Amino acid sequence: MEQQIYRIGELAEKCNVTVRTIRHYESLGLLKTTLRSPGGQRYYTDKEVVYLNRIAELKYLDFSLREIGEIIQLGSEDSTGERRRTELLRQYRNKLSEVLERRSEINGRVEDLSWRIAQLESTASFQECPGLECLECTFKDKCRFKDS
């Protein structure tokens, strides 16, 4: 199968990024190209398409550019790919743990907002909260004003 050759604008369009993003990734060492025209214009191949898509995927998963760079660097240090695979597994597990923790926090916030909405919808007199209605409020076990 013959490699497709792209100019920077074509690569940007194909990968749904900007030319500036490609240049930035190159400056960070995340993307490298060895093909150049006699005038110095860079040319890219399908290999760079794969790299840009991998970078986009990792960014979507909340990897920093520094973390992505470390993973890419492992590729040049390990011809089998095993170190990169192991590092990706470790990083994916860390990211999953972080997301699960955030989800737990978000679920708590959803529960808190839900009871507050229910409380406001069910109170007869908003002006009496906190106040006399607290004695009979069905939400008093959750409310911070219960002891006011």
Contacts in CASP RR format, 6 or more apart in sequence:
PFRMAT RR
TARGET T0000
AUTHOR 0000-0000-0000
METHOD contacts of the structure
MODEL  1
MEQQIYRIGELAEKCNVTVRTIRHYESLGLLKTTLRSPGGQRYYTDKEVV
YLNRIAELKYLDFSLREIGEIIQLGSEDSTGERRRTELLRQYRNKLSEVL
ERRSEINGRVEDLSWRIAQLESTASFQECPGLECLECTFKDKCRFKDS
3 45 0 8 1.000
3 46 0 8 1.000
3 47 0 8 1.000
4 45 0 8 1.000
4 46 0 8 1.000
4 49 0 8 1.000
5 35 0 8 1.000
5 43 0 8 1.000
5 44 0 8 1.000
5 45 0 8 1.000
6 14 0 8 1.000
6 43 0 8 1.000
6 44 0 8 1.000
6 45 0 8 1.000
6 48 0 8 1.000
6 49 0 8 1.000
7 41 0 8 1.000
7 42 0 8 1.000
7 43 0 8 1.000
7 44 0 8 1.000
8 19 0 8 1.000
8 22 0 8 1.000
8 23 0 8 1.000
8 41 0 8 1.000
8 42 0 8 1.000
8 44 0 8 1.000
9 19 0 8 1.000
9 22 0 8 1.000
10 44 0 8 1.000
11 22 0 8 1.000
11 44 0 8 1.000
11 48 0 8 1.000
11 49 0 8 1.000
11 52 0 8 1.000
12 18 0 8 1.000
12 19 0 8 1.000
12 21 0 8 1.000
12 22 0 8 1.000
14 49 0 8 1.000
15 49 0 8 1.000
15 52 0 8 1.000
15 53 0 8 1.000
15 56 0 8 1.000
16 56 0 8 1.000
17 52 0 8 1.000
17 56 0 8 1.000
22 31 0 8 1.000
22 52 0 8 1.000
25 31 0 8 1.000
25 52 0 8 1.000
25 55 0 8 1.000
25 65 0 8 1.000
26 32 0 8 1.000
26 33 0 8 1.000
28 65 0 8 1.000
28 69 0 8 1.000
29 69 0 8 1.000
29 72 0 8 1.000
30 51 0 8 1.000
30 55 0 8 1.000
30 65 0 8 1.000
30 68 0 8 1.000
30 69 0 8 1.000
30 72 0 8 1.000
31 48 0 8 1.000
31 51 0 8 1.000
31 52 0 8 1.000
31 55 0 8 1.000
33 42 0 8 1.000
33 43 0 8 1.000
33 44 0 8 1.000
33 45 0 8 1.000
33 48 0 8 1.000
35 42 0 8 1.000
35 43 0 8 1.000
35 44 0 8 1.000
35 45 0 8 1.000
36 42 0 8 1.000
36 43 0 8 1.000
37 43 0 8 1.000
51 72 0 8 1.000
55 68 0 8 1.000
58 67 0 8 1.000
58 68 0 8 1.000
58 71 0 8 1.000
59 65 0 8 1.000
59 68 0 8 1.000
61 92 0 8 1.000
61 95 0 8 1.000
62 95 0 8 1.000
62 98 0 8 1.000
62 99 0 8 1.000
63 71 0 8 1.000
63 91 0 8 1.000
63 95 0 8 1.000
67 91 0 8 1.000
70 87 0 8 1.000
71 84 0 8 1.000
71 87 0 8 1.000
71 88 0 8 1.000
71 91 0 8 1.000
74 81 0 8 1.000
74 83 0 8 1.000
74 84 0 8 1.000
74 87 0 8 1.000
75 81 0 8 1.000
75 83 0 8 1.000
75 84 0 8 1.000
77 83 0 8 1.000
78 84 0 8 1.000
112 142 0 8 1.000
115 139 0 8 1.000
115 142 0 8 1.000
118 139 0 8 1.000
119 129 0 8 1.000
119 137 0 8 1.000
119 139 0 8 1.000
119 143 0 8 1.000
120 126 0 8 1.000
122 138 0 8 1.000
123 129 0 8 1.000
123 133 0 8 1.000
123 137 0 8 1.000
124 133 0 8 1.000
125 133 0 8 1.000
129 137 0 8 1.000
129 145 0 8 1.000
130 143 0 8 1.000
130 145 0 8 1.000
130 146 0 8 1.000
130 148 0 8 1.000
131 145 0 8 1.000
131 148 0 8 1.000
134 140 0 8 1.000
134 143 0 8 1.000
134 145 0 8 1.000
134 146 0 8 1.000
134 148 0 8 1.000
137 143 0 8 1.000
137 146 0 8 1.000
140 146 0 8 1.000
END
